[in-house]
Amino acid sequence: MEISAQHVWLMISAAMVLLMTPGLGLFYGGMTRAKAALNMIMMSFISAGIVGVIWVLWGYSMTTGDGVLGIFGNPFANFGLQNLMGSPDLIKAGYSATFAIITVALISGAIADRAKFGAWALFVPIWITVVYCPLAYMIWGGGLMSAGGAVTAVFGQVIDFAGGAVVEISSGTAALVLAVIVGQRHGFAKDPNHRPHNIPFIMLGAAILWFGWFGFNGGAATSAEQAGLIWINTLVTPAAAMLSWLVTEKIRHGHPTSLGAASGVVAGLVAITPSCANISPVAAIGLGLVAGAACAVFVDLKYRFGLDDSLDVVGVHLGAGLIGTLALGFIALPVDGQGGGLFYGGGLQQLIAQTVAVVITLLLSGIGTLVIGRAINKTIGFRVSREAETAGVDLAEHAESAYAFGEIGGGFRPLNHGLPHAAATTHSPNESSSVAGQSLPPRPAKEDSFA
């Protein structure tokens, strides 16, 4: 069988989605303190390593084929993907693996700065097997909420084109539960050092996520017309969400911020995920405006409820995931003149189907994560010691530091580099100096540690 344009596009899309996970690592890494940045990035990378192997062995098999009670596929039916050898279905298997990878990686942001790397590495394969695979099978693989499934027969067909429930709500719910289990960081809502240490990392990570999301949403497009709609919606919804987030920030806090711009983009991407192929571009703008403003408010609620969702996974992914999934009950386009959301005269059927899918996802991810998280916490423990948290999880868990601050603190060497020997003298920390005729201010006795 010759490779077709559809095959090539799916392979490119899979590569784009895979790139999103390192992009997420940069996004999350920039949002943490400097002494936890590597740990945060590593949590994304190890998710790719573990899930990549699991997907070949039994993960993909659990999301396709004949199922067990419509809940999950037979893990041994395509174990090791041996039955797919010589078939283009291997491309589909690879594409679906990238979704599983980033879904579990998203959860890690809720427990930044304080989680044991080993505990996270144990959580990843269990959660993918127990929560993600069954949910993907139920909605996409022929299970209860797929076409012909038992839930669909009663409540109608849920729309979740690229993962509003499967990816966003499931990961956001898991993040909420895990943040409660692991507990607050020391100094939460009090320590001013609990702030992003590298805004450019955040912006770069958000840009990579936005780029990869065109493959995330568009990889499964079956026609040029559908692909065009998906592409435009994936452009305009995060654009609108960014604008509304910044306006909300300006009104509530007085300043539009770079972090707000990046977070608004992600909120819009999350919101359009389930509906990218099923709403008009104008509706996509409205969805983005609502999601951006709402999530800008949601992320502040963690302080009111004492939930240390470190990197706002709950506020952005669960919040925008709920908005995007339920919005289809109102703005879904009719198909061949039939159905559609309330705004198109489609009645309540679509809203009911979307609501049922949300409830099932919340229950499955919530209960599954609670059992897994508590079991790990009771056995090996999920968080590092207070001393390790204070010193930084990078050193405690990986014996590494993202930045060698101590190596750049000797006098004015960076400024004097290349100057004549006479001008390149060093000075005591509090001594003013003159280099090449320029009067330099006294050097602080202690440099900022970017803790």
C-alpha positions in Angstrom: 0.0 0.0 0.0 1.4 3.4 -1.0 1.7 6.1 1.5 -1.0 8.7 1.1 -1.3 12.4 1.9 -3.5 11.4 4.8 -0.8 9.1 6.2 1.8 11.8 5.8 -0.3 14.4 7.5 -1.1 12.0 10.4 2.6 11.3 10.9 3.4 15.0 10.9 0.6 15.7 13.3 1.9 13.0 15.6 5.3 14.6 15.6 3.8 18.0 16.4 1.8 16.5 19.3 4.9 14.8 20.6 6.7 18.1 20.6 4.0 19.5 22.8 5.2 17.5 25.8 8.8 19.1 25.8 7.0 22.4 25.2 4.8 21.7 28.2 8.0 21.0 30.2 9.4 24.4 29.3 6.0 26.1 30.1 5.8 24.4 33.5 9.6 24.7 34.1 9.4 28.5 33.7 6.5 28.7 36.1 8.3 27.1 38.9 11.1 28.4 41.1 14.6 28.0 39.6 15.5 25.2 42.1 12.6 23.0 40.8 12.8 23.8 37.1 14.6 20.6 36.0 12.4 18.4 38.1 9.4 19.9 36.3 10.8 19.4 32.9 11.9 15.8 33.8 8.3 15.0 34.8 7.2 15.7 31.3 10.1 13.8 29.7 9.7 10.7 31.9 6.0 10.7 31.0 7.0 10.3 27.3 9.4 7.5 28.1 7.0 5.5 30.3 3.8 6.0 28.2 5.7 5.4 24.9 6.6 1.9 26.1 3.2 1.1 27.7 1.4 2.2 24.5 3.2 -0.4 22.4 2.8 -3.1 25.0 -0.8 -2.8 26.1 -2.0 0.8 26.0 -3.1 1.0 22.4 -4.8 -2.4 22.7 -6.8 -1.2 25.6 -8.3 1.7 23.6 -9.4 -0.2 20.5 -11.1 -3.4 19.4 -13.5 -5.7 21.3 -14.0 -4.4 24.8 -14.8 -5.6 28.3 -18.3 -4.4 29.1 -17.7 -1.4 26.9 -15.2 0.0 29.4 -11.8 -0.9 28.0 -10.3 -2.9 25.2 -8.6 -6.3 25.6 -5.0 -5.4 26.6 -3.7 -8.6 25.0 -5.5 -8.4 21.7 -2.8 -6.2 20.1 -0.1 -6.7 22.8 3.2 -5.3 21.5 1.4 -4.2 18.3 2.3 -7.5 16.7 -1.0 -7.7 14.9 -0.5 -4.3 13.3 2.8 -5.2 11.6 2.4 -4.5 7.9 -0.6 -2.3 8.5 -1.0 1.5 8.2 -2.8 1.3 11.6 0.6 1.6 13.2 0.5 5.3 12.2 -2.7 5.7 14.1 -1.2 3.9 17.1 1.7 6.3 17.1 -0.6 9.3 16.9 -2.8 8.2 19.7 0.3 7.5 21.9 1.2 11.2 21.8 -2.2 12.1 23.3 -1.7 9.7 26.2 1.7 11.1 26.8 0.7 14.8 27.1 -2.5 14.0 29.1 -0.6 12.5 32.0 2.2 15.1 31.8 -0.4 17.9 32.2 -1.2 16.6 35.7 2.3 17.1 37.0 1.9 20.9 37.2 -0.4 20.6 40.1 2.3 19.1 42.4 5.3 21.1 41.3 8.1 21.9 43.7 7.3 19.1 46.2 6.8 15.7 44.5 9.1 12.7 44.6 10.3 11.8 41.1 10.0 8.1 41.9 6.5 8.5 43.1 5.5 10.3 39.9 7.2 7.7 37.7 5.1 5.1 39.5 1.9 7.1 39.2 2.2 7.6 35.4 1.9 4.0 34.2 -0.9 3.1 36.7 -2.9 6.2 35.8 -2.6 5.7 32.1 -3.7 2.1 32.4 -6.5 2.6 34.9 -7.9 6.0 33.9 -6.8 7.2 30.5 -7.1 4.0 28.5 -10.6 3.1 29.6 -11.8 6.7 29.0 -10.3 6.9 25.6 -11.9 3.5 24.7 -15.3 4.6 26.0 -15.4 7.8 23.9 -13.2 7.1 20.9 -12.6 3.3 20.7 -16.1 1.8 20.5 -17.0 1.8 24.2 -20.0 3.0 26.2 -20.0 6.6 24.9 -19.0 5.8 21.3 -21.4 5.4 18.4 -23.6 2.4 19.3 -22.5 2.3 22.9 -24.9 1.7 25.8 -24.6 5.2 27.2 -25.0 6.8 23.8 -28.1 4.8 23.1 -29.7 6.4 26.2 -28.3 9.9 26.3 -27.2 10.6 22.7 -23.8 10.9 21.0 -21.2 12.9 22.9 -18.9 15.2 20.8 -15.3 15.1 21.8 -13.3 15.5 18.6 -9.8 15.9 20.1 -10.1 15.3 23.8 -12.1 17.8 25.9 -13.1 15.0 28.2 -10.5 12.4 27.4 -7.5 14.7 27.8 -8.5 18.0 29.5 -11.2 17.2 32.0 -9.5 13.9 33.0 -6.1 15.5 33.6 -7.6 18.6 35.3 -9.6 16.3 37.7 -6.6 14.2 38.4 -4.6 17.4 39.1 -7.2 18.5 41.6 -7.2 15.2 43.5 -3.5 14.8 43.5 -2.9 18.4 44.7 -5.2 17.6 47.7 -3.4 14.3 48.4 0.1 15.8 48.2 -0.8 18.9 50.2 0.3 22.5 50.1 3.9 23.6 49.6 5.5 25.2 52.7 4.8 28.9 52.5 1.9 28.5 50.0 0.2 31.9 49.5 2.7 33.5 51.9 6.2 33.0 50.5 6.8 35.6 47.8 9.4 33.3 46.2 6.6 31.0 45.0 6.6 32.7 41.6 7.7 32.0 38.0 11.4 32.2 37.6 11.7 32.4 33.8 8.9 34.1 31.9 10.6 33.6 28.5 10.5 29.8 29.1 6.8 30.2 29.7 6.2 32.2 26.5 8.3 29.7 24.5 6.5 26.8 25.9 3.1 28.3 25.1 4.2 29.0 21.6 5.3 25.4 21.1 2.0 24.2 22.6 0.0 26.4 20.2 2.0 25.1 17.2 1.6 21.5 18.2 -2.1 22.0 18.9 -2.8 22.3 15.1 -1.7 18.7 14.9 -3.5 17.8 18.1 -6.8 19.1 16.8 -6.2 18.6 13.1 -4.5 15.2 12.8 -7.8 13.4 12.6 -9.4 15.6 9.9 -10.9 13.5 7.1 -11.4 16.2 4.5 -9.9 19.6 3.4 -13.1 21.3 4.5 -13.0 19.9 8.0 -9.2 20.5 8.2 -9.8 24.2 7.3 -12.4 24.7 9.9 -10.2 23.0 12.6 -7.2 25.2 11.6 -9.1 28.4 11.8 -10.8 27.5 15.1 -7.5 26.5 16.6 -6.1 29.9 15.6 -8.9 32.1 16.7 -10.1 30.6 20.0 -6.7 30.9 21.8 -6.3 34.4 20.2 -9.6 35.5 21.7 -8.9 33.8 25.0 -5.6 35.6 25.3 -7.3 39.0 24.7 -10.1 38.4 27.2 -7.6 37.0 29.9 -5.5 40.2 29.5 -8.5 42.5 29.8 -9.7 40.6 32.8 -6.2 40.9 34.4 -6.2 44.6 33.7 -9.6 45.1 35.3 -8.9 43.0 38.3 -5.2 43.5 39.0 -4.3 46.6 37.1 -1.8 45.1 34.7 -1.9 42.7 31.7 1.0 40.3 32.1 3.1 38.0 30.0 2.1 35.0 32.1 -1.5 36.0 31.6 -1.0 36.1 27.8 0.5 32.6 27.8 -2.1 31.2 30.1 -4.9 32.7 28.0 -3.6 31.0 24.9 -3.5 27.7 26.7 -7.0 28.2 28.1 -8.3 28.9 24.6 -6.6 25.8 23.2 -8.1 23.7 25.9 -11.6 25.1 25.3 -11.5 24.5 21.5 -10.2 20.9 21.8 -13.5 19.1 22.0 -15.3 21.3 19.5 -12.7 22.3 16.9 -14.5 20.5 14.1 -18.1 21.2 15.2 -18.5 25.0 15.7 -18.3 28.0 13.4 -15.3 30.4 13.6 -17.6 33.1 15.0 -18.7 30.8 17.8 -15.0 29.9 18.3 -14.3 33.6 19.0 -17.1 33.7 21.5 -15.9 30.5 23.2 -12.4 31.9 23.5 -13.6 35.2 25.0 -15.6 33.3 27.6 -12.9 30.7 28.4 -10.1 33.3 28.8 -12.0 35.5 31.1 -13.4 32.7 33.1 -10.1 30.9 33.6 -8.4 34.1 34.6 -10.9 34.1 37.5 -10.7 30.4 38.2 -7.0 30.4 38.8 -7.4 32.8 41.7 -9.9 30.5 43.5 -7.2 28.2 44.7 -6.2 30.8 47.3 -9.7 31.0 48.5 -10.0 27.3 48.9 -6.5 26.6 50.0 -5.8 24.3 47.0 -2.1 24.4 46.1 -2.6 23.8 42.4 1.0 25.0 41.8 0.8 25.8 38.1 -2.9 26.3 37.6 -3.7 23.0 36.0 -7.1 22.9 37.6 -8.1 26.4 36.8 -7.0 26.2 33.1 -7.4 22.6 32.0 -10.4 21.5 34.1 -12.0 24.9 33.9 -11.6 25.4 30.1 -12.2 21.7 29.5 -15.6 21.9 31.2 -16.5 25.2 29.3 -15.5 23.8 25.9 -17.2 20.4 26.4 -20.5 21.8 27.7 -20.5 24.7 25.2 -21.2 22.1 22.5 -24.6 21.7 23.9 -25.3 25.3 22.8 -23.1 26.0 19.8 -22.6 22.7 18.0 -23.3 23.0 14.3 -26.1 20.8 12.9 -25.0 17.9 10.7 -26.9 17.6 7.4 -29.6 19.8 9.0 -30.0 17.6 12.0 -29.2 18.0 15.6 -26.9 20.7 16.8 -26.8 22.8 19.9 -29.6 24.8 21.5 -28.6 28.0 19.6 -29.3 26.1 16.4 -32.6 24.7 17.5 -31.2 21.3 18.3 -32.9 21.0 21.6 -31.4 19.7 24.8 -30.2 16.4 23.4 -26.6 17.5 22.8 -26.3 19.3 26.1 -27.5 16.1 27.9 -25.0 14.0 26.1 -22.1 16.4 26.9 -23.2 16.6 30.5 -23.3 12.8 30.9 -19.8 12.5 29.4 -18.5 15.2 31.8 -20.0 13.4 34.8 -18.5 10.0 33.8 -15.1 11.6 33.2 -15.1 13.4 36.5 -16.0 10.2 38.4 -13.6 7.9 36.6 -10.6 10.3 36.8 -11.5 11.5 40.3 -12.0 8.1 41.9 -9.2 6.5 40.0 -6.7 9.2 40.9 -7.8 9.1 44.5 -7.1 5.4 44.8 -3.8 5.5 43.0 -2.6 8.7 44.7 -3.5 7.5 48.2 -1.9 4.1 47.7 1.4 5.7 46.5 1.3 8.2 49.3 0.7 5.6 52.0 3.5 3.3 50.7 6.5 5.2 49.3 5.2 8.7 49.9 4.4 11.3 47.3 6.3 14.3 48.5 9.8 15.1 49.4 10.9 16.2 52.9 10.6 19.7 54.1 14.4 20.1 53.9 14.5 18.8 50.3 11.7 21.1 49.3 13.5 24.1 50.9 16.8 23.2 49.2 15.1 22.5 45.9 13.8 19.3 44.4 16.3 19.5 41.5 19.2 18.9 43.9 17.3 16.5 46.1 15.8 14.3 43.3 18.3 14.7 40.5 21.5 16.0 42.0 21.4 18.8 39.3 20.7 22.5 39.1 19.2 24.3 36.2 21.5 27.3 36.7 25.0 27.7 37.9 24.5 30.9 39.8 27.6 30.5 41.9 29.9 30.4 38.9 28.8 33.8 37.6 29.2 35.8 40.8 32.9 36.7 40.7 33.3 40.5 40.5 32.6 42.1 37.2 34.2 39.5 34.9 31.3 39.4 32.5 31.6 43.1 31.9 35.4 43.2 31.9 35.8 40.3 29.5 38.1 41.4 26.6 39.2 44.7 28.1 42.8 45.6 28.6 44.5 44.1 31.6 44.7 47.5 33.4 40.9 47.9 33.2 40.1 44.3 34.1 40.7 44.5 37.8 38.2 43.0 40.2 36.7 44.8 43.2 35.3 44.0 46.5 31.5 43.4 46.6 30.6 46.9 47.9 33.3 48.8 46.1 32.4 51.1 43.1 34.5 50.7 40.0 35.3 52.3 36.7 35.6 50.3 33.5 36.5 52.0 30.2 35.6 55.3 31.6 32.2 54.2 32.8 31.3 54.7 36.4 29.7 51.5 37.8 27.4 51.4 40.8 28.4 49.4 43.9 27.8 45.7 43.5 25.3 44.1 45.9 26.8 42.0 48.5 24.6 39.1 47.7 23.0 38.2 44.4 19.4 37.2 43.9 19.1 33.4 44.1 15.9 33.3 42.1 14.6 30.9 44.7 
